[in-house]
């Protein structure tokens, strides 16, 4: 995480950053419950719609900041480091995540260092399935609880 000497996260206050993480996490969970995907652009547009601000993708530092935001979403969503909620986020023109996704997976011990392209591809799709299963299960459990009451 890039925290400046002034205590900001990529130019955002801790409160702004927390709100961005919360809104992004909620959006991704919603998409995952429907077994959906989304793009970096859609995540950013959703933040802008909900919060009135997001990232300026014309600036490399701002694109990088979104990667760190998604890493923070992953950390907060699954501190046990098994399922990466950001797996359902990819580029608009390429159905794969950015390199930071795989770096985080390596850091978490989910992917071996120097993994081949084939290993990364298999891992990526297994993470998507794990995210979908996790949130579809939560949705199903919620439905069951509603019918039992």
C-alpha positions as CSV (number, residue, x, y, z in Angstrom):
1,X,0.0,0.0,0.0
2,X,1.3,3.4,-0.8
3,X,0.7,5.6,2.3
4,X,2.4,9.0,2.0
5,X,4.1,10.8,4.9
6,X,0.8,12.8,5.1
7,X,-1.1,9.6,5.8
8,X,-2.9,9.5,2.5
9,X,-3.5,6.5,0.2
10,X,-2.7,7.4,-3.3
11,X,-3.8,11.0,-2.5
12,X,-7.0,9.8,-0.7
13,X,-7.6,10.2,3.0
14,X,-8.0,7.0,5.0
15,X,-11.7,7.6,5.2
16,X,-12.0,8.0,1.4
17,X,-9.9,4.9,0.8
18,X,-12.0,2.9,3.2
19,X,-15.2,4.0,1.5
20,X,-13.6,3.1,-1.9
21,X,-12.7,-0.4,-0.6
22,X,-16.2,-0.9,1.0
23,X,-18.1,0.2,-2.2
24,X,-15.8,-1.8,-4.5
25,X,-16.1,-4.9,-2.3
26,X,-19.9,-4.6,-2.2
27,X,-20.0,-4.3,-6.0
28,X,-17.8,-7.3,-6.6
29,X,-19.8,-9.4,-4.1
30,X,-23.0,-8.5,-5.9
31,X,-21.4,-9.5,-9.3
32,X,-20.1,-12.7,-7.8
33,X,-23.5,-13.7,-6.4
34,X,-24.8,-13.6,-10.0
35,X,-21.7,-15.5,-11.2
36,X,-20.6,-12.5,-13.1
37,X,-17.5,-10.8,-14.2
38,X,-16.6,-7.1,-14.4
39,X,-13.9,-4.9,-15.8
40,X,-11.5,-2.4,-14.2
41,X,-13.4,0.3,-16.0
42,X,-16.7,-0.8,-14.7
43,X,-15.4,-0.9,-11.1
44,X,-14.1,2.6,-11.5
45,X,-17.3,3.8,-13.1
46,X,-19.3,2.2,-10.2
47,X,-17.1,4.0,-7.6
48,X,-17.6,7.3,-9.5
49,X,-21.3,6.8,-9.5
50,X,-21.6,5.8,-5.8
51,X,-18.9,8.1,-4.3
52,X,-18.5,10.9,-6.8
53,X,-14.9,10.0,-7.4
54,X,-12.7,7.2,-8.6
55,X,-9.4,6.9,-10.5
56,X,-8.1,8.8,-13.5
57,X,-7.0,6.0,-15.8
58,X,-5.1,8.5,-18.0
59,X,-2.5,8.5,-15.2
60,X,-0.4,5.4,-14.7
61,X,-0.2,6.0,-11.0
62,X,-4.0,6.0,-10.8
63,X,-4.3,2.8,-12.7
64,X,-1.7,1.3,-10.3
65,X,-3.7,2.6,-7.4
66,X,-6.8,0.7,-8.5
67,X,-4.7,-2.5,-8.3
68,X,-3.8,-1.7,-4.7
69,X,-7.4,-1.0,-3.9
70,X,-8.3,-4.4,-5.3
71,X,-5.5,-6.0,-3.2
72,X,-7.0,-4.2,-0.1
73,X,-10.5,-5.6,-1.1
74,X,-8.9,-9.1,-1.2
75,X,-7.2,-8.7,2.2
76,X,-10.4,-7.5,3.9
77,X,-12.7,-10.0,2.2
78,X,-10.5,-13.1,3.0
79,X,-7.8,-12.6,5.6
80,X,-7.1,-16.3,5.4
81,X,-5.8,-15.7,1.9
82,X,-7.6,-18.5,0.0
83,X,-10.1,-16.7,-2.2
84,X,-9.3,-13.5,-4.2
85,X,-12.5,-11.6,-4.8
86,X,-10.8,-9.5,-7.4
87,X,-10.5,-12.6,-9.7
88,X,-13.7,-11.5,-11.3
89,X,-12.1,-8.2,-12.5
90,X,-10.3,-8.1,-15.8
91,X,-9.5,-5.8,-18.7
92,X,-12.3,-4.9,-21.1
93,X,-10.4,-6.3,-24.1
94,X,-8.7,-9.2,-22.3
95,X,-10.5,-11.6,-20.1
96,X,-7.6,-11.8,-17.6
97,X,-6.6,-9.8,-14.6
98,X,-3.5,-7.5,-14.4
99,X,-0.1,-8.7,-13.2
100,X,-0.7,-7.5,-9.7
101,X,-3.3,-10.2,-9.2
102,X,-0.7,-12.9,-9.9
103,X,1.9,-11.2,-7.7
104,X,-0.6,-11.1,-4.8
105,X,-1.4,-14.8,-5.4
106,X,2.3,-15.6,-5.2
107,X,2.7,-13.5,-2.0
108,X,-0.2,-15.4,-0.5
109,X,1.3,-18.7,-1.4
110,X,-1.5,-19.6,-3.8
111,X,0.7,-19.6,-6.9
112,X,4.4,-20.7,-7.0
113,X,7.0,-18.1,-7.9
114,X,7.8,-18.2,-11.6
115,X,4.5,-20.0,-12.4
116,X,4.1,-20.8,-16.1
117,X,1.4,-19.2,-18.2
118,X,-0.6,-22.4,-18.1
119,X,-0.3,-22.5,-14.3
120,X,-1.4,-18.9,-14.0
121,X,-4.4,-19.6,-16.3
122,X,-5.5,-22.6,-14.4
123,X,-5.1,-20.8,-11.1
124,X,-7.0,-17.7,-12.4
125,X,-10.1,-19.8,-13.5
126,X,-10.0,-21.8,-10.2
127,X,-10.2,-18.5,-8.3
128,X,-13.1,-17.3,-10.4
129,X,-15.0,-20.6,-9.6
130,X,-14.0,-20.2,-5.9
131,X,-15.4,-16.7,-5.7
132,X,-18.6,-17.6,-7.5
133,X,-19.1,-20.7,-5.2
134,X,-18.4,-18.6,-2.1
135,X,-20.9,-15.9,-3.0
136,X,-23.5,-18.1,-4.6
137,X,-23.5,-20.2,-1.4
138,X,-24.0,-17.0,0.7
139,X,-26.9,-16.1,-1.6
140,X,-28.4,-19.6,-1.3
141,X,-28.0,-19.6,2.5
142,X,-29.7,-16.2,2.7
143,X,-32.6,-17.6,0.6
144,X,-32.9,-20.6,2.9
145,X,-33.0,-18.4,6.0
146,X,-35.7,-16.3,4.5
147,X,-37.9,-19.3,3.8
148,X,-37.4,-20.8,7.2
149,X,-38.6,-17.7,9.0
